[in-house]
Amino acid sequence: MKTLITGATGYIGRAVAQRLLTAGHDVTGLARNELGVRTLTTAGIEPVHGALDDADSLRAAVEGADAVIDTASADHAASTTTLLKAVAGTGKRFIRTSGTGIYTDLAGGEPAGIVHTEDDGYTPIPPLAPRYSLDVRTQEAALTGDHTVVLRPSMIYGYGGSEQLPILLHASLRDGVSRYAGRGLNRYGNVYLDDLADAYLLALEHAPAGSVYNLAADECDFRRIAEAIAELLGFEDAVSATAEEYARALGPVPAAGLGSNSRVDSAKARTELGWTPQGPPLLDELVHGSYRRIWGPKSVTITVAPGQAIV
Ligand SMILES: NC(=O)c1ccc[n+]([C@@H]2O[C@H](COP(=O)([O-])OP(=O)(O)OC[C@H]3O[C@@H](n4cnc5c(N)ncnc54)[C@H](OP(=O)(O)O)[C@@H]3O)[C@@H](O)[C@H]2O)c1
């Protein structure tokens, strides 16, 4: 089976592409420029020219594939529409990448008791309604016989990258302080990148048409994340920020998200797909793992003579 992956040069898509290749799948990746073509070729992924805003290129890319995994954007309505139309009536599987960000509650650092399941009926806050409606449209395509699936990754971490942790790390490095919103008791689900890639492979091979999966292996509050960042960067402690301070430091949209709860139950992925996440816990990765290697203080050791070193 040849699977087209959009966003294959990105954080999620690249990991998914490598996981599929390892499992013996043929993979093509959408590349919107020459850099993308070279990046994919170097990674052993067959590039296909195309861009989310170029519907013709998307249709052509889908034509040459047996399945489509869309990881480029959770919010690009026009490309989702094009891709859904392109797979309609063909029997080609389509996996949409959404995110558990749809459960954002603007809690400002306060905790929430609700743990969301995929099927509990939900009304998102207005800014996330468009993303949620793309989930619903994707799911509903199964009602007319298409094999569509929605995956909602939670806060992804690993390999020193992703979206949310680097935002916090950048701001902390720049300002010399690691902040959390208010009391920092808001909790977010999280998932290690390799475990997420496993979930995509399992979904491609086993997910029933019309299914939706929330993908989190664990959860953590943002005060503990901020404290881990403080430890990583050698600050005395993390500090509480008012809503205004947090928005000024991170930007209003990230601050709203990172002050929110997004707690999910992923039992469905475990039981239906056999998903067994095994990655290192987020806080370990931050303090001792890839984030320390990439973001932490560097100590250089130069050996000047046997038994002597300048550190
Ligand atoms: N990271 C997380 O924790 C997380 C969790 C849940 C959901 N999500 C969502 O998942 C999506 C992907 O996340 P990511 O972390 O993988 O992002 P990323 O690293 O920025 O990757 C985005 C990918 O999409 C491609 N792309 C973007 N716009 C495009 C366009 N107009 N035409 C063609 N390709 C385009 C990029 O190509 P180029 O290389 O050419 O730029 C890149 O390959 C985002 O919508 C994000 O909000 C992320």
The ligand as an SDF file (V2000), in Angstrom:
LIG
                    3D

 48 52  0  0  0  0  0  0  0  0999 V2000
    3.2700   19.2010   17.7820 N   0  0  0  0  0  0  0  0  0  0  0  0
    2.2070   18.9850   18.5670 C   0  0  0  0  0  0  0  0  0  0  0  0
    2.3180   18.8430   19.8110 O   0  0  0  0  0  0  0  0  0  0  0  0
    0.8400   18.8610   17.9220 C   0  0  0  0  0  0  0  0  0  0  0  0
   -0.1770   18.2180   18.6410 C   0  0  0  0  0  0  0  0  0  0  0  0
   -1.4330   18.1050   18.0580 C   0  0  0  0  0  0  0  0  0  0  0  0
   -1.6820   18.6350   16.8140 C   0  0  0  0  0  0  0  0  0  0  0  0
   -0.6740   19.2770   16.1410 N   0  0  0  0  0  0  0  0  0  0  0  0
   -0.9850   19.8460   14.8460 C   0  0  0  0  0  0  0  0  0  0  0  0
   -0.4700   19.0400   13.8110 O   0  0  0  0  0  0  0  0  0  0  0  0
   -0.0790   19.8400   12.6820 C   0  0  0  0  0  0  0  0  0  0  0  0
    1.3800   19.5210   12.3460 C   0  0  0  0  0  0  0  0  0  0  0  0
    2.1640   19.7260   13.4810 O   0  0  0  0  0  0  0  0  0  0  0  0
    3.7730   19.6070   13.4360 P   0  0  0  0  0  0  0  0  0  0  0  0
    4.2000   19.7970   14.8490 O   0  0  0  0  0  0  0  0  0  0  0  0
    4.1870   18.4060   12.6860 O   0  0  0  0  0  0  0  0  0  0  0  0
    4.1270   20.9250   12.5940 O   0  0  0  0  0  0  0  0  0  0  0  0
    5.4460   21.2510   11.7200 P   0  0  0  0  0  0  0  0  0  0  0  0
    6.6420   20.5850   12.2930 O   0  0  0  0  0  0  0  0  0  0  0  0
    5.4570   22.7320   11.5850 O   0  0  0  0  0  0  0  0  0  0  0  0
    5.1770   20.5900   10.3000 O   0  0  0  0  0  0  0  0  0  0  0  0
    4.2300   21.1030    9.4010 C   0  0  0  0  0  0  0  0  0  0  0  0
    4.3790   20.3410    8.0970 C   0  0  0  0  0  0  0  0  0  0  0  0
    3.3400   20.7470    7.2110 O   0  0  0  0  0  0  0  0  0  0  0  0
    3.9060   21.2770    6.0180 C   0  0  0  0  0  0  0  0  0  0  0  0
    3.1040   22.3810    5.5330 N   0  0  0  0  0  0  0  0  0  0  0  0
    2.6740   23.4570    6.2370 C   0  0  0  0  0  0  0  0  0  0  0  0
    1.9750   24.2600    5.4590 N   0  0  0  0  0  0  0  0  0  0  0  0
    1.9700   23.7080    4.2070 C   0  0  0  0  0  0  0  0  0  0  0  0
    1.4370   24.0870    2.9680 C   0  0  0  0  0  0  0  0  0  0  0  0
    0.7440   25.2250    2.8360 N   0  0  0  0  0  0  0  0  0  0  0  0
    1.6070   23.2690    1.9030 N   0  0  0  0  0  0  0  0  0  0  0  0
    2.3180   22.1160    2.0310 C   0  0  0  0  0  0  0  0  0  0  0  0
    2.8650   21.6960    3.1960 N   0  0  0  0  0  0  0  0  0  0  0  0
    2.6910   22.5040    4.2650 C   0  0  0  0  0  0  0  0  0  0  0  0
    5.3120   21.7370    6.4090 C   0  0  0  0  0  0  0  0  0  0  0  0
    6.1200   21.8030    5.2450 O   0  0  0  0  0  0  0  0  0  0  0  0
    7.4680   22.6950    5.1670 P   0  0  0  0  0  0  0  0  0  0  0  0
    8.5750   21.7900    5.6780 O   0  0  0  0  0  0  0  0  0  0  0  0
    7.5870   23.0200    3.7430 O   0  0  0  0  0  0  0  0  0  0  0  0
    7.2690   23.8930    6.0640 O   0  0  0  0  0  0  0  0  0  0  0  0
    5.7030   20.6360    7.3550 C   0  0  0  0  0  0  0  0  0  0  0  0
    6.0610   19.4800    6.6470 O   0  0  0  0  0  0  0  0  0  0  0  0
   -0.2980   21.3050   13.1080 C   0  0  0  0  0  0  0  0  0  0  0  0
   -1.5260   21.7660   12.6160 O   0  0  0  0  0  0  0  0  0  0  0  0
   -0.3440   21.2200   14.6210 C   0  0  0  0  0  0  0  0  0  0  0  0
   -1.1290   22.2540   15.1900 O   0  0  0  0  0  0  0  0  0  0  0  0
    0.5780   19.3750   16.6520 C   0  0  0  0  0  0  0  0  0  0  0  0
  1  2  1  0
  2  3  2  0
  2  4  1  0
  4  5  1  0
  4 48  2  0
  5  6  2  0
  6  7  1  0
  7  8  2  0
  8  9  1  0
  8 48  1  0
  9 10  1  0
  9 46  1  0
 10 11  1  0
 11 12  1  0
 11 44  1  0
 12 13  1  0
 13 14  1  0
 14 15  2  0
 14 16  1  0
 14 17  1  0
 17 18  1  0
 18 19  2  0
 18 20  1  0
 18 21  1  0
 21 22  1  0
 22 23  1  0
 23 24  1  0
 23 42  1  0
 24 25  1  0
 25 26  1  0
 25 36  1  0
 26 27  1  0
 26 35  1  0
 27 28  2  0
 28 29  1  0
 29 30  1  0
 29 35  2  0
 30 31  1  0
 30 32  2  0
 32 33  1  0
 33 34  2  0
 34 35  1  0
 36 37  1  0
 36 42  1  0
 37 38  1  0
 38 39  2  0
 38 40  1  0
 38 41  1  0
 42 43  1  0
 44 45  1  0
 44 46  1  0
 46 47  1  0
M  CHG  2   8   1  16  -1
M  END
$$$$
